[in-house]
Amino acid sequence: MAESRNLCSFEKNVLFTLIGAVLQPNKFNMEENFGKHTSQVGHLLQLMCTSLEDQIQHRKYFYKSATLVREGMVIVHNSDISGDPSSATVS
């Protein structure tokens, strides 16, 4: 799947993190809403990025036009494409 969609290492790590959070929710900062585990984009960025600049550069992976979102591999809720997606939830 990763090769056919040309996913970069960051995108693969997002998927691994979300899968891990479902398998071991007590290890991750995930909220359960109506039986679905979700996390804020900002939490994922803090977990996976080493600096604020890095977090800003990687926000693009959560926009509607990004491969992960466009192809339905992750679902971003309450994201405003013109604003900062860090407060949006992802599942």
C-alpha positions in Angstrom: 0.0 0.0 0.0 2.8 2.5 1.0 4.7 1.9 -2.3 1.7 2.0 -4.6 0.7 5.4 -3.0 4.3 6.7 -2.8 3.9 7.4 0.9 6.9 9.1 2.6 8.3 7.9 5.9 6.3 10.6 7.9 3.0 9.3 6.3 3.9 5.7 7.1 4.7 6.7 10.7 1.3 8.4 11.0 -0.4 5.2 10.0 1.8 3.1 12.3 1.0 5.4 15.2 -2.7 5.4 14.6 -2.7 1.6 14.3 -0.6 1.3 17.4 -3.0 3.6 19.3 -5.9 1.3 18.4 -4.0 -1.8 19.5 -2.6 -0.2 22.7 -4.7 2.9 23.5 -3.2 3.3 27.0 0.2 4.0 25.4 -1.0 6.9 23.3 -2.9 10.1 24.0 -6.1 9.0 22.3 -9.7 9.9 23.2 -12.5 7.5 22.6 -15.5 9.1 21.0 -18.5 6.9 20.1 -16.3 3.8 20.0 -13.6 5.4 17.8 -10.2 6.3 19.0 -9.1 9.8 17.9 -6.2 12.2 18.5 -5.6 15.8 17.7 -3.3 16.5 14.8 -1.3 18.7 17.1 -0.6 15.8 19.4 0.6 13.6 16.5 2.8 16.4 15.3 4.4 16.9 18.7 5.0 13.2 19.0 6.6 12.8 15.6 8.4 16.1 15.1 11.5 17.4 16.9 10.9 21.2 16.5 8.1 23.7 16.0 9.5 24.4 12.5 9.3 20.6 11.8 5.7 20.5 13.0 4.7 23.5 10.8 6.3 21.8 7.8 4.4 18.5 8.4 0.9 20.0 8.9 0.5 19.6 5.1 0.0 15.9 5.6 -3.3 16.5 7.3 -4.9 18.8 4.7 -7.8 17.6 2.6 -5.5 17.4 -0.5 -2.9 15.3 1.3 -2.6 11.6 0.2 -3.5 10.2 3.6 -6.7 12.2 3.8 -7.7 12.3 0.2 -7.4 8.5 -0.1 -9.3 7.9 3.1 -6.4 6.3 5.0 -7.0 8.7 7.9 -10.0 10.9 8.6 -9.5 14.4 9.8 -12.6 15.9 11.6 -13.3 19.6 11.9 -10.3 20.7 9.8 -10.5 24.0 8.1 -8.3 23.8 5.1 -7.5 27.5 5.3 -6.5 27.4 9.0 -4.2 25.5 11.3 -5.3 21.9 11.4 -3.5 21.2 14.7 -6.7 21.3 16.7 -8.5 19.0 14.4 -9.0 15.3 15.4 -7.7 12.5 13.3 -8.8 8.8 13.3 
